[in-house]
Amino acid sequence: MDYLKIFAPATVANVSCGFDSLGFAVDAIGDEMTFTKTTEKGVKITNITGANLTYDIDENAASAVVKKILIEANADFGIELTIHKGFSPGSGLGSSAASAAGAAFGANQLLGNIYSDLELTKFAMFGEEVACGTPIADNVSAAIYGGFVLVRSYHPLEIIKLPIPSELRVVAIHPQVEVKTKDARAVLPTEIALKDAVTQWANVGGLISGLYADNYNLISNSLVDIIVEPHRKKLIPFFDNVKNAAIKAGALGAGISGSGPTIFALCKGDKIAKEVYKSIEESYKNTGIDFEMFISKVNHEGMKILNSN
């Protein structure tokens, strides 16, 4: 294989109660990336569309990952890379993660698929560190593995792929405001009450149990975040309006995607998802803030090869 074009999905991380440990991939939006083998070693970005990102090889999450993999594999070729961003950086939908995970996947394909999904996640985490200073795994692992994932451990890294109830849908709204990850981290408490920790642990267990049992009521009851959301929602205009509108229209639950500002709602079935979409849209249209929305199934497969030769 000398050429590859892929789709790298956007992702929802934290999923209410699962701060830094739960995430899932979406079907509706993501990046398209191409990888072309070159006889000259190293990596080069030849085109970036859809967002204003750096062409600096060591500062762009995608090229930094490709460079690292090629060196690690002692490759006798180089890669030319193009990136089309299908959604906005800073949206809370894993923009840098899609680039980093897509880069790891694409480079691995040209190398003959020599690395496992877990190893690709580690490479992609390096890209996250380049992009935002922290080698987090929830978004990148969801993009690589597909579906719902649990980051059970960082040392050693352990990723658990969770089942997805067939009727699970996600509705998301991305208000066009900026929430910087470092600001979203800065508002978090450094200590929490033991009773709150117990409640949060129970909700994570309940959510995972609900996914395994196809129990939508249990999923709904568990999509509660009493630790992070109360602090971060202040950074997102009209958050409570959106969440209340979603739940009133039948959503299982709603919360902040990643560090925001995107707000997601999980729903059972297409009909309810469409009602939730309309309700959220109605709740936000007179705020004076521009926004984008989508409905999506959970992406089961993660990366998709669109073309290759």
Secondary structure, 3 states (H helix, E strand, C coil): CCEEEEEEEEEEECCCCCCCCEEEEEEEEEEEEEEEEECCCEEEEEEEECCCCCCCCCCCHHHHHHHHHHHHCCCCCEEEEEEECCCCCCCCCCHHHHHHHHHHHHHHHHCCCCCCHHHHHHHHHHHHHHHHCCCCCHHHHHHHHCCEEEEEEECCEEEEEECCCCCEEEEEEEECCCCCHHHHHHCCCCCCCHHHHHHHHHHHHHHHHHHHHCCHHHHHHHCCCCCCHHHHHHHCCCHHHHHHHHHHCCCCEEEECCCCCCEEEEEECHHHHHHHHHHHHHHHCCCCCCEEEEEEEECCCCCEEEEEC
